[in-house]
């Protein structure tokens, strides 16, 4: 049996190998059964090739089936919670970006108005300081939300493994309860 969990790359490798190996094995078996080869050496070589490919096919089949089993037993509520939190994070990221741009735009508009009134650059900076603190706070929130969303997305797209280590430090309480409730409603 294979070690759990099977990651996406290993699962895809096994799937691809099976798609190529199984037709080859079938062709090889047909060739052996066809009696085109009468010499014992040829038959022995074909049998060795068949044994070798079959042993690899068995290994890849076990990996593939383990991956399918993992996928069938995936944490559906947790995956749903991750998608919903990711969507909410994207909305908040867009809002923070608009807010930062708006702060900068409003500041620049007021600077232009003061320049039209012949205020010097020094006077303008004293009267109307740049909203750096708010913009930095937004940038910090953006960085945190972007990092969190990346982890959420990686987890939700980590089939068939769904590694919970990708979610360390992410609070999903509300989203998880909501997802579990929705799943219960669907199955009722």
ABEGO torsion letter per residue (X at the ends): XBBOBBBAAAAAAAAAAAAAAAAAAAAAAAAAAAGABABAAAAAAAAAAAAAAAAAAAAAAAAAAAAAAAAAABBAAAAAAAAAAAAAAAAAAAAAAAAAAAAAAAAAAAAAAAAAAGBBAAAAAAABBBBAAAAAAAAAAAAAAAAAAAAAAAAAAAOAAGBAAAABGBBAAAAAAAAAAAAAAAAX
